[in-house]
Amino acid sequence: MNSLILFAQAGAEVGNDTSLLYWYMTACTPFFGLVFLLISIVFVTLTIMNWLAISRNAIVPTEMIEQFQAKLEAKEHQEAYDIAKESDSSLGKIYAVGLVKLSDGYAAAEQAVNESAEAEVMSLEHRLSYLGTIATVSPMVGLLGTVWGMVKAFSVIAKDVTPQASELAGGIAMALVTTLIGLVIAIPALVIFEVLKNRLARLVLELDAQVDNVLKQFKKV
């Protein structure tokens, strides 16, 4: 409770011309301010990249699947390959690799398709894992700032048994602000990570089903 009172007193001492955001950045020191800024930029970048990469059009586009299978059933292999090659989706890359290896026999095509599918899924999961890392690291950085701020506050007490509240406010403010910013970054990062993780799992199941389906078609060819 005393810590919260000191924190409030420190905030009350801020002039009316100084924004609250500026005071937060000053309280958590330039070092932690720069670290949290970099984490925030990486967080936003990874969120956009993963949101675009983990989508139906990017992994299992329905239109491409219908066109590819129609060409394959019509035994227009070159046209089917062109459709798969022009697609930037994960499934399009898998289809293209399978058709290239089909000339070496079904066994070679099956192995190539399975390996390509595993590589695509691993790439998506690997990129998504960085977002989970942000959710884990952010509160840890905040905790570091908490400990650092408390050390600063107790060092003041060590020098003066009865220090002024304003002398303790700097360390207490640093401890609370760094914790707050760390949680503000970590909570949405964790939510987005779980949402994208579940979406990826659902799309991977569809990807596996389409891979099994095309392997059956390759076997007929």
Secondary structure, 3 states (H helix, E strand, C coil): CHHHHHHHHHHHCCCCCCCHHHHHHHHCHHHHHHHHHHHHHHHHHHHHHHHHHCCHHHHCCHHHHHHHHHHHHCCCHHHHHHHHHHCCCHHHHHHHHHHHHHCCCHHHHHHHHHHHHHHHHHHHHHHHHHHHHHHHHHHHHHHHHHHHHHHHHHHHHHHCCCCCHHHHHHHHHHHHHHHHHHHHHHHHHHHHHHHHHHHHHHHHHHHHHHHHHHHHHHHHC
